[in-house]
Amino acid sequence: MDSQTKNLAKIAVPPLSQCGWVLAAVGVVLSACFAASSFNYNASLAAQLEKSSEVEDSIENTAEQSTKANPYSAVSYLTIGAVGFLGLVYGKTAQATNRFRAFLPALLLVLLATASIFWSEDIPTSVRRVAALGLMFLGCYGVTRLVSLQQLALIFAVLGIGMAVVGVVVELQLGMLHPLSSSYRFCGVDHPNNTAMNASVAMLGAFALLETAGRWRWSLLVSLLVVGAAVVIESKSRSTAGATLLALVAMQGGRSGFQKSLRWAPAGVVALGVLALLVGLLGQGGVDSAASTAAMGRQEHVSSLTGRIPLWTLLLKMSSEHTLLGSGYGAFWNADRVEYVSFSQGWNVSHGHSIYINSLLELGVIGIPLMAWIVFNALYYSYTDYKATRDSGRLFAFGMAVLAVLHGLVESHFSSRGIPFFVYIAILAYLTVSPVAPGAAQRAVARERAPKFYAVAGGSV
């Protein structure tokens, strides 16, 4: 057993995380905060109105909404920051390991975002966004001293599905629940893509906890998985569905060993061959049907990654205005730009649909390597930690890291201040202070040698 694994074995979960009332309190407060900041009773009606209204009216409404501040969000961020402060004051400090480098790129990104206030195109917006970012980071770090990583996975598994269930009730009340309709997208109480991402986080949390769950909890977790899958499918969020599926496959590969998982590769190839044969026998109608199924019933912009390639081409040209330092944190997507970009693309656009594009627009070329560094750190440390400890919390962290890598290429949820962002930053904080459950630490095995490419890059474990 190497020295790093011995350090992990010595680390105990903060005693407060063993108190049921602390888990319940943190879960209730976080649930209330994220529900309040995103809850929209008329989300399904707004989506239906957007589809039925003229494109010009829809775009103008999106541009107007992009500049409005949600008062509930401000209260939520303050509450999350307060929870983090309480965690720092009253939570037990876990024995630290040499892991500051795991959190370093995220810290540098916060410092860059703060500095961008001085050259921001919209100083009030940047100040507001930086304040929210700081409160989220404070909340994430404080939570690591109040609950374990496994408990955090459970909290957001229940929260993500709970919000979806509330959304079903709301759509039933509004008469908007039509799951069998080909044009239907499940919104619930938020935008379909946000609802799908929350369900995706819930699925990864439930899947990670299955390994060590008792009978009754196992049944609960399987139920959360099934409901989460239904929500992702009914939301028709293609990028989320694909990234979630691949993240689950990666988690299973990490759990059973990627070499063992490769034994199923021939069966997968045969299955794909049979599917291709069936599609060919069905003729063009079958091809169209299969394509429609793969597109989850949505046919717009399928040939161009749902319109992202033309969008990215335009945004890269626009980034030349502030190539080095960007427009300032949160300052790029003002009403005028939302309207201009949306009209040029013919659909509502309020973000870059990529965490890297968004970083380029807001923080310049410096933001891209920082974002890539953050993603790489989370992926590397979560996987090596899981291999060393077989801890279900670390498996959840690995799944979230894979989801961020894949989903972040085509969406911006991991650079906004919602549930995926909070969970991801919290995971970075856990990987930094490394609180590993005692039972998992006792089962720790020798850590694998670091990959050669990581050693060349100057990293160490």
C-alpha positions in Angstrom: 0.0 0.0 0.0 1.6 3.3 -1.0 1.8 6.4 1.2 -1.2 8.2 -0.5 -3.5 5.2 0.1 -2.3 5.0 3.7 -3.3 8.7 4.1 -6.7 7.9 2.6 -7.1 5.0 5.1 -6.5 7.3 8.0 -9.1 9.8 7.0 -12.4 9.6 8.8 -15.8 10.9 7.7 -16.6 14.1 9.7 -18.7 13.0 12.8 -21.5 15.3 11.9 -22.1 13.3 8.7 -23.0 10.3 10.9 -25.9 12.3 12.4 -29.2 11.7 10.6 -30.6 15.1 11.5 -27.6 16.8 9.8 -28.2 14.8 6.6 -31.9 15.7 6.7 -31.2 19.4 7.4 -28.6 19.8 4.7 -30.9 17.9 2.2 -33.9 20.0 3.0 -32.0 23.3 2.8 -30.3 22.4 -0.5 -33.5 21.1 -2.0 -35.4 24.3 -1.0 -32.6 26.5 -2.5 -32.4 24.8 -5.8 -36.2 24.3 -6.1 -36.8 28.0 -5.3 -34.2 29.2 -7.8 -35.5 27.2 -10.8 -39.2 26.5 -10.0 -41.5 27.7 -12.7 -45.1 26.6 -12.4 -45.9 27.6 -15.9 -42.8 26.0 -17.6 -44.8 23.6 -19.7 -47.2 26.4 -20.8 -44.3 28.6 -21.7 -42.7 25.9 -23.7 -46.0 25.2 -25.6 -46.4 29.0 -26.2 -42.9 29.2 -27.5 -43.6 26.4 -30.0 -46.8 27.9 -31.2 -45.7 31.6 -31.3 -43.8 33.3 -34.1 -40.0 32.9 -33.9 -39.5 36.6 -33.6 -41.8 36.9 -30.6 -40.1 33.9 -29.0 -36.6 35.2 -29.4 -37.5 38.7 -28.1 -39.1 37.1 -25.0 -35.9 35.0 -24.5 -33.7 38.1 -24.8 -35.9 39.9 -22.3 -35.9 37.1 -19.8 -32.1 36.7 -20.0 -31.6 40.1 -18.4 -34.0 39.6 -15.5 -32.6 38.6 -12.1 -34.5 36.0 -10.1 -34.9 37.4 -6.6 -35.4 33.8 -5.3 -32.0 32.9 -6.7 -30.3 35.6 -4.7 -31.9 34.3 -1.5 -30.9 30.7 -2.5 -27.2 31.6 -3.1 -27.1 33.5 0.3 -28.6 30.4 2.0 -26.1 28.0 0.3 -23.3 30.3 1.4 -24.6 30.3 4.9 -24.7 26.5 5.0 -21.1 26.5 3.8 -20.1 28.9 6.5 -21.8 26.8 9.2 -20.0 23.8 7.8 -16.6 25.5 8.0 -17.3 26.7 11.6 -18.9 23.6 13.1 -17.9 20.8 10.8 -14.9 18.7 11.7 -11.9 19.3 9.4 -10.9 16.1 7.6 -7.2 15.2 7.6 -6.0 16.8 4.4 -3.9 15.0 1.8 -1.6 16.6 -0.8 -4.5 17.5 -3.0 -4.6 21.2 -3.3 -3.7 20.8 -7.0 -7.1 19.1 -7.4 -8.9 22.3 -6.5 -6.3 24.7 -7.9 -7.7 25.2 -11.4 -11.2 25.9 -10.0 -9.7 28.4 -7.6 -7.8 30.1 -10.4 -11.0 30.2 -12.5 -12.8 32.0 -9.6 -9.9 34.5 -9.3 -10.0 35.1 -13.1 -13.8 35.6 -13.0 -13.4 38.1 -10.1 -10.6 40.0 -11.9 -12.8 40.1 -15.1 -15.0 42.6 -13.3 -12.4 45.3 -14.1 -12.7 44.8 -17.9 -16.3 43.6 -18.0 -18.8 45.0 -20.5 -21.5 44.8 -17.9 -20.0 45.4 -14.5 -23.2 45.0 -12.4 -23.9 41.7 -14.0 -20.4 40.4 -13.5 -20.4 41.5 -9.8 -23.7 39.7 -9.3 -22.5 36.6 -11.0 -19.1 36.5 -9.2 -20.9 37.0 -5.9 -23.1 34.0 -6.7 -20.1 32.0 -7.8 -18.3 32.7 -4.5 -21.3 31.7 -2.4 -21.6 28.5 -4.3 -18.0 27.7 -3.8 -18.3 28.5 -0.1 -21.4 26.3 0.1 -19.7 23.4 -1.6 -16.6 23.5 0.6 -18.6 23.7 3.8 -20.9 20.9 2.8 -17.8 18.6 2.7 -17.6 18.9 6.5 -21.3 18.2 7.1 -22.1 15.2 4.9 -20.2 12.5 3.2 -19.9 12.1 -0.5 -22.2 9.1 -0.5 -24.8 11.2 1.4 -24.4 14.0 -1.1 -25.2 11.5 -3.9 -28.3 10.4 -2.0 -29.5 14.0 -1.4 -29.3 14.9 -5.1 -30.7 11.6 -6.3 -33.8 12.2 -4.2 -33.9 15.9 -5.1 -33.6 15.4 -8.9 -36.4 12.8 -9.0 -38.4 14.7 -6.4 -38.5 17.8 -8.6 -39.5 15.6 -11.6 -42.4 14.1 -9.6 -43.6 17.6 -8.6 -43.3 18.5 -12.3 -45.6 15.6 -13.2 -48.2 16.8 -10.7 -48.0 20.4 -12.1 -48.4 19.3 -15.7 -51.3 17.1 -14.7 -53.0 20.2 -13.1 -52.3 22.3 -16.2 -53.4 19.5 -18.6 -50.0 19.6 -20.3 -48.9 16.0 -19.6 -49.0 14.1 -22.9 -46.1 11.6 -22.8 -47.3 9.6 -25.8 -47.4 12.6 -28.1 -44.5 12.7 -30.6 -44.1 16.5 -30.1 -44.2 16.4 -26.3 -41.2 17.3 -24.2 -41.5 16.9 -20.4 -40.8 20.3 -18.7 -42.1 19.8 -15.2 -41.2 23.0 -13.4 -38.1 24.0 -15.5 -36.8 24.0 -19.0 -36.7 20.4 -20.4 -32.9 20.4 -20.7 -32.5 21.5 -17.0 -35.1 18.9 -15.9 -33.2 16.2 -17.8 -29.8 17.2 -16.3 -31.2 17.1 -12.8 -32.6 13.6 -13.5 -29.2 12.6 -14.9 -27.4 13.6 -11.7 -30.0 11.6 -9.8 -29.4 8.6 -11.9 -25.6 8.7 -11.4 -26.1 9.0 -7.7 -28.5 6.2 -7.4 -26.4 3.9 -9.6 -23.2 4.6 -7.6 -25.0 3.8 -4.3 -26.5 0.5 -5.5 -23.3 -1.5 -4.7 -23.5 -1.0 -1.0 -27.3 -0.6 -0.5 -29.4 -2.8 1.7 -32.6 -4.5 0.3 -35.0 -1.6 1.0 -32.6 1.1 -0.1 -31.7 -1.0 -3.2 -35.4 -1.0 -4.2 -35.5 2.8 -3.7 -32.4 3.4 -5.7 -33.6 1.2 -8.6 -36.9 3.1 -8.6 -35.0 6.4 -8.7 -33.0 5.1 -11.7 -36.1 4.0 -13.6 -37.9 7.3 -13.0 -34.8 9.2 -13.9 -34.4 7.4 -17.2 -38.1 8.0 -18.0 -37.6 11.8 -17.3 -34.5 12.0 -19.5 -36.3 10.2 -22.3 -39.5 12.2 -22.1 -37.6 15.5 -22.0 -36.1 14.5 -25.4 -32.8 16.0 -24.4 -30.5 14.1 -26.8 -27.2 15.4 -25.5 -28.1 14.6 -21.9 -29.4 11.2 -22.8 -26.3 10.2 -24.7 -23.9 11.6 -22.1 -25.7 10.0 -19.2 -25.7 6.6 -20.9 -22.0 6.8 -21.6 -21.3 7.9 -18.0 -23.3 4.9 -16.6 -21.3 2.6 -18.9 -18.0 4.2 -17.7 -19.1 3.8 -14.1 -19.9 0.1 -14.6 -16.6 -0.3 -16.4 -14.8 1.3 -13.4 -16.7 -0.9 -11.0 -16.2 -4.3 -12.7 -12.9 -3.4 -14.4 -12.6 -2.1 -17.9 -10.8 -5.2 -19.1 -13.7 -7.4 -17.9 -16.2 -5.0 -19.5 -14.4 -5.4 -22.9 -15.5 -9.0 -22.9 -19.0 -7.8 -23.8 -17.7 -5.8 -26.8 -18.2 -8.7 -29.3 -21.8 -9.1 -28.2 -22.3 -5.4 -28.6 -20.9 -5.5 -32.2 -23.2 -8.4 -33.0 -26.2 -6.6 -31.6 -25.4 -3.5 -33.7 -25.0 -5.7 -36.8 -28.4 -7.3 -36.2 -29.9 -3.8 -35.7 -28.3 -2.5 -38.9 -29.6 -5.6 -40.8 -33.2 -5.1 -39.5 -33.1 -1.4 -40.5 -31.9 -2.4 -43.9 -34.7 -4.9 -44.3 -37.3 -2.3 -43.3 -36.2 -0.1 -46.2 -36.2 3.7 -46.2 -39.2 3.9 -43.9 -37.3 1.9 -41.4 -34.2 4.1 -41.7 -36.4 7.2 -41.2 -38.0 5.6 -38.2 -34.7 4.6 -36.7 -33.3 8.1 -37.3 -36.4 9.6 -35.6 -35.9 7.3 -32.7 -32.2 8.2 -32.4 -33.2 11.9 -32.5 -35.8 11.2 -29.8 -38.6 12.4 -32.0 -36.9 15.8 -32.6 -35.9 16.6 -36.2 -34.6 20.1 -36.0 -31.0 20.6 -36.9 -30.2 16.9 -36.7 -27.5 17.0 -39.4 -25.6 19.8 -37.6 -25.5 18.6 -34.0 -28.9 20.3 -33.4 -27.7 23.6 -34.8 -24.5 23.8 -32.7 -21.9 23.8 -35.4 -23.3 26.9 -37.1 -23.7 28.5 -33.7 -20.2 27.8 -32.6 -18.8 29.1 -35.9 -20.6 32.4 -35.3 -19.6 32.6 -31.6 -15.9 32.0 -32.5 -16.1 34.9 -34.9 -17.7 37.1 -32.2 -15.1 36.1 -29.6 -12.4 37.9 -31.7 -13.8 41.2 -30.1 -12.3 40.2 -26.8 -10.0 37.3 -27.6 -7.5 37.5 -24.7 -9.7 38.3 -21.6 -13.2 37.9 -22.8 -16.2 40.1 -22.2 -16.3 39.6 -18.5 -17.8 36.8 -16.3 -21.5 36.6 -17.1 -21.4 39.7 -19.3 -21.4 38.3 -22.9 -25.0 37.1 -23.1 -26.8 40.4 -22.8 -30.2 41.0 -24.4 -28.8 42.4 -27.6 -26.4 39.5 -28.2 -29.1 36.9 -27.3 -31.4 38.6 -29.8 -28.7 38.9 -32.5 -27.4 35.3 -32.2 -30.9 33.8 -31.9 -32.2 35.6 -35.1 -29.0 34.6 -37.0 -29.5 31.0 -36.1 -33.3 30.9 -36.2 -33.8 29.4 -32.7 -33.6 30.6 -29.1 -29.9 30.8 -28.0 -29.0 32.2 -24.6 -25.7 30.4 -24.0 -22.8 28.9 -25.9 -23.9 25.3 -25.7 -20.4 24.3 -24.6 -18.6 25.0 -21.4 -15.4 25.8 -23.4 -17.1 28.2 -25.8 -18.7 29.9 -22.9 -15.4 30.2 -21.1 -13.8 31.7 -24.3 -16.6 34.3 -24.6 -16.6 35.4 -21.0 -13.0 34.8 -19.8 -11.0 34.7 -23.1 -8.5 32.2 -24.2 -7.2 31.8 -20.7 -10.5 30.4 -19.6 -10.3 27.4 -22.0 -7.2 25.7 -20.5 -8.5 26.4 -17.0 -11.8 24.7 -17.8 -10.0 21.8 -19.4 -7.7 21.5 -16.4 -10.7 21.4 -14.0 -12.4 18.6 -16.1 -9.2 16.6 -16.3 -8.5 16.9 -12.6 -11.9 15.7 -11.6 -11.8 12.8 -14.0 -8.3 11.7 -12.9 -8.6 12.0 -9.2 -12.1 10.5 -8.9 -11.1 7.4 -10.9 -7.8 6.8 -9.1 -9.5 7.3 -5.7 -12.2 4.8 -6.6 -9.7 2.3 -7.7 -7.9 2.7 -4.4 -10.9 2.7 -2.1 -13.9 1.1 -4.0 -15.9 3.8 -2.3 -19.4 4.4 -3.8 -19.0 8.1 -3.3 -15.9 8.1 -5.4 -17.8 6.1 -8.1 -20.4 8.9 -8.1 -17.7 11.5 -8.5 -16.2 9.5 -11.4 -19.6 9.3 -13.1 -20.1 13.1 -12.7 -16.6 13.7 -14.1 -17.4 11.6 -17.2 -20.7 13.4 -17.6 -19.0 16.8 -17.4 -16.4 15.7 -20.0 -19.1 14.6 -22.5 -21.9 16.9 -21.8 -19.7 19.9 -21.5 -18.7 19.6 -25.1 -22.2 20.4 -26.3 -24.0 22.1 -23.3 -23.2 24.7 -20.7 -24.9 23.3 -17.6 -21.5 22.7 -15.9 -20.6 26.4 -16.2 -24.0 27.7 -14.9 -25.1 27.8 -11.3 -27.6 25.0 -11.1 -27.6 21.5 -9.6 -24.9 20.0 -11.9 -22.5 22.8 -11.3 -23.0 22.7 -7.5 -22.5 18.9 -7.4 -19.4 19.1 -9.6 -17.7 21.8 -7.5 -18.6 19.9 -4.3 -17.0 16.8 -5.8 -13.8 18.8 -6.5 -13.9 19.9 -2.8 -14.3 16.3 -1.7 -11.4 15.2 -3.8 -9.3 17.9 -2.3 -9.9 17.2 1.4 -10.5 13.5 0.7 -13.0 12.3 3.4 -13.3 8.6 2.8 -15.7 6.4 4.7 -13.9 4.2 7.3 -15.3 1.0 5.9 -14.1 1.9 2.4 -10.7 2.9 3.7 -10.2 -0.4 5.5 -10.8 -2.1 2.1 -8.3 0.2 0.4 -5.8 -1.4 -2.0 -2.5 -0.2 -3.4 -3.1 2.7 -5.8 -2.3 2.1 -9.4 0.7 3.9 -10.9 -0.2 7.2 -12.5 -0.6 7.1 -16.3 2.5 8.1 -18.2 0.8 11.0 -19.9 -0.1 12.5 -16.5 3.4 12.1 -15.2 4.7 13.9 -18.3 2.3 16.7 -17.6 3.8 17.2 -14.2 1.0 15.7 -12.1 1.3 13.5 -9.1 -1.0 11.7 -6.8 
